[in-house]
Amino acid sequence: MPQLDTSTWFITILSTIITLFVLMQLKISMINFPLSPSIKSTELVKTDNPWETKWTKIYSPLSLLPQ
C-alpha cells in the first residue's frame, strides 16, 4: 500500500491561509465607516406612565394563603 505524499501539504495550507487573509482584508477595506460619529444627546426623556404613580405588588402563588 503506497504512502500518502504529504510533502505539499505545508505550502498548500500556508497559501490557503494567506489567500483567505488577503481576501478578508480586501473585503473589510471596502466598508465605508463614518469619518466623525455624531454626538447624541444623553438626556433622559421622562414620560408619564399611569403605572408609575400606582403602588403595585406581584404576589407569588406560593406566598398566598391556601383557600
Stockholm file with secondary structure:
# STOCKHOLM 1.0

chainA/1-67         MPQLDTSTWFITILSTIITLFVLMQLKISMINFPLSPSIKSTELVKTDNPWETKWTKIYSPLSLLPQ
#=GR chainA/1-67 SS CCCCCCTTHHHHHHHHHHHHHHHHHHHHHTCCCCSSCCCCCCCCCCCCCGGGSSCCCCCCGGGSCCC
#=GC SS_cons        CCCCCCTTHHHHHHHHHHHHHHHHHHHHHTCCCCSSCCCCCCCCCCCCCGGGSSCCCCCCGGGSCCC
//
